[in-house]
Amino acid sequence: MKYFVHETAIIEAEVEIGENSKIWHHAQVRKGATIGKNCVLGKGVFVDANVKIGNGVKIQNRASIYQGVIIEDDVFVGPHVAFTNDRYPRAFNIEWECIPTIVKKGASISAGSIVLCGHIIGKYAMVGAGSVVTHDVPDNILVFGNPARYKSVVCIVFCTSCLCICPTISSSTNRYCIVISSSSYGLSICV
């Protein structure tokens, strides 16, 4: 085995786990799920049947990823994040429809957020802690609140701080920054 699974984790049949991935205490990964390379699934994470998780994904403790969710590479999912997959959940509905949700490359979803099904969280987008995502989140956008609403633009490339605040050139990264005004403060995109 070229990956680690804690002895208390439950991994069902027909699960694919990529090289160097780690699945910690009391996690459960259901049949048909795919977990990419270099992923970390924290304590008590639930990954439902047929979920697709890309490479380099970090899923923190007690997050719940239900069937129909696709998580692309390099995504961060904070503790206690929950994804839904049914627009009209009823215990007695035997004909319910699984609605897909996609989290694009490099996106981050902070602690305690809820992502309602049928939405796309864009590349490098950020969802603030405790948010309820009820609409698509465009690439490189920060949203937070209930419901989650647009707050600012975030960096499109990796730098020392994801929310770069620099007027023209960042002395620490030597990257040029374009200032974007958002409400009462300026944010920048480092390029």
C-alpha positions in Angstrom: 0.0 0.0 0.0 1.3 3.4 -0.9 -1.3 5.3 1.1 -2.2 5.4 4.8 -5.6 4.4 6.3 -6.0 4.6 10.1 -7.2 1.3 11.7 -10.5 2.8 12.8 -11.4 4.2 9.3 -13.9 2.3 7.2 -13.1 1.9 3.5 -15.7 0.0 1.5 -15.2 -2.1 -1.6 -14.3 -0.7 -5.0 -12.7 2.5 -3.6 -9.7 4.0 -5.3 -7.1 5.8 -3.1 -4.2 7.6 -4.7 -0.6 7.4 -3.7 0.5 9.2 -0.5 -3.0 9.9 0.6 -3.9 9.7 4.3 -7.3 8.8 5.8 -7.5 9.4 9.5 -9.5 8.2 12.6 -13.1 7.2 12.1 -13.4 8.4 8.5 -15.7 6.5 6.2 -15.3 6.2 2.5 -18.2 4.4 0.7 -18.2 2.1 -2.4 -17.1 3.5 -5.7 -15.5 6.7 -4.3 -12.3 7.9 -5.8 -9.6 9.8 -3.8 -6.7 11.2 -5.6 -3.0 11.4 -4.8 -1.6 13.3 -1.8 -5.0 13.9 -0.1 -5.7 14.2 3.6 -9.1 13.2 5.0 -9.3 14.2 8.7 -10.9 12.5 11.7 -14.6 11.5 11.1 -14.8 12.6 7.4 -17.6 11.0 5.5 -17.2 10.4 1.7 -20.3 9.0 0.2 -20.6 6.5 -2.7 -19.2 7.5 -6.1 -17.8 10.8 -4.9 -14.8 12.0 -6.9 -11.9 13.8 -5.1 -8.9 15.1 -7.0 -5.3 15.3 -6.1 -3.9 17.3 -3.3 -7.2 17.8 -1.6 -7.4 18.5 2.2 -10.6 17.7 4.0 -10.7 18.6 7.6 -12.4 16.8 10.5 -16.1 15.9 10.4 -16.8 17.2 6.8 -19.6 15.3 5.0 -19.2 14.9 1.2 -22.4 13.2 -0.2 -23.0 11.4 -3.5 -23.0 13.7 -6.5 -20.1 15.9 -5.3 -17.0 16.3 -7.5 -14.0 17.9 -5.9 -11.2 18.9 -8.2 -7.4 19.2 -7.4 -5.9 21.3 -4.6 -9.2 22.1 -2.8 -9.4 22.8 0.9 -12.6 21.7 2.7 -12.7 23.0 6.3 -14.0 21.2 9.4 -17.7 20.4 9.6 -18.4 21.5 6.1 -21.5 19.7 4.7 -22.6 19.2 1.1 -26.2 18.4 0.2 -27.4 16.4 -2.8 -31.2 16.6 -2.7 -33.2 19.8 -3.3 -36.3 18.4 -1.6 -35.2 16.1 1.1 -37.9 13.9 2.6 -37.5 10.6 4.5 -40.4 9.1 2.6 -39.3 10.3 -1.0 -38.1 7.1 -2.7 -37.8 8.8 -6.1 -35.4 11.6 -5.0 -32.9 13.0 -7.5 -29.2 13.3 -6.7 -28.2 16.8 -7.8 -24.4 17.2 -8.6 -22.1 19.9 -7.1 -18.7 20.7 -8.4 -15.8 22.3 -6.5 -13.2 23.6 -9.0 -9.4 23.5 -8.7 -7.9 25.4 -5.8 -11.1 26.5 -4.1 -11.4 26.8 -0.3 -14.5 26.2 1.8 -14.0 27.3 5.4 -15.3 25.7 8.6 -18.9 25.0 9.2 -20.1 26.0 5.7 -23.0 24.3 4.0 -23.0 23.9 0.2 -26.5 23.3 -1.2 -26.5 21.0 -4.2 -26.5 21.9 -7.8 -23.9 24.6 -7.6 -20.3 25.2 -8.9 -17.7 26.7 -6.7 -15.2 28.2 -9.1 -11.4 27.9 -9.4 -9.6 29.5 -6.5 -12.8 30.8 -5.0 -13.1 31.1 -1.2 -16.2 30.5 1.0 -15.9 32.1 4.4 -16.6 30.2 7.6 -20.2 29.4 8.5 -21.5 30.4 5.0 -24.5 28.8 3.3 -23.8 28.5 -0.5 -27.1 28.9 -2.4 -25.7 30.0 -5.8 -22.7 29.4 -8.0 -19.5 31.0 -6.8 -17.4 32.4 -9.7 -13.7 31.8 -10.1 -11.4 33.9 -7.8 -14.2 35.3 -5.7 -14.6 35.5 -1.9 -18.2 34.9 -0.6 -19.5 34.6 2.9 -22.6 34.9 5.0 -26.1 33.3 5.0 -26.8 33.2 2.2 -23.2 33.5 0.9 -22.7 36.7 -1.0 -19.9 38.3 -3.0 -17.4 40.2 -0.9 -14.2 40.6 -2.9 -11.8 39.2 -5.5 -9.0 36.9 -4.3 -5.6 36.2 -5.8 -5.4 34.2 -9.0 -1.9 32.8 -8.2 -0.2 31.6 -5.1 1.6 34.2 -3.1 2.5 34.7 0.6 -1.1 35.8 1.4 -4.2 34.8 -0.5 -5.7 38.2 0.1 -2.8 40.3 -1.1 -2.9 43.9 0.0 -0.3 45.8 -1.9 -0.4 49.0 -3.9 1.8 48.2 -6.8 4.6 45.6 -6.2 4.7 43.2 -3.4 8.2 43.5 -1.8 8.0 40.0 -0.4 7.0 38.2 -3.6 8.2 40.6 -6.4 4.9 40.1 -8.1 3.0 42.9 -9.7 -0.4 43.5 -8.1 -3.5 45.1 -9.7 -5.6 46.8 -7.0 -9.3 45.9 -7.2 -11.7 48.0 -5.1 -14.2 46.1 -3.1 -16.7 48.0 -0.9 -14.6 50.2 1.4 -11.2 48.6 1.0 -8.9 47.7 -1.8 -7.8 44.2 -2.6 -5.4 43.2 -5.3 -4.7 40.4 -7.7 -1.0 39.4 -7.8 0.3 38.5 -11.2 
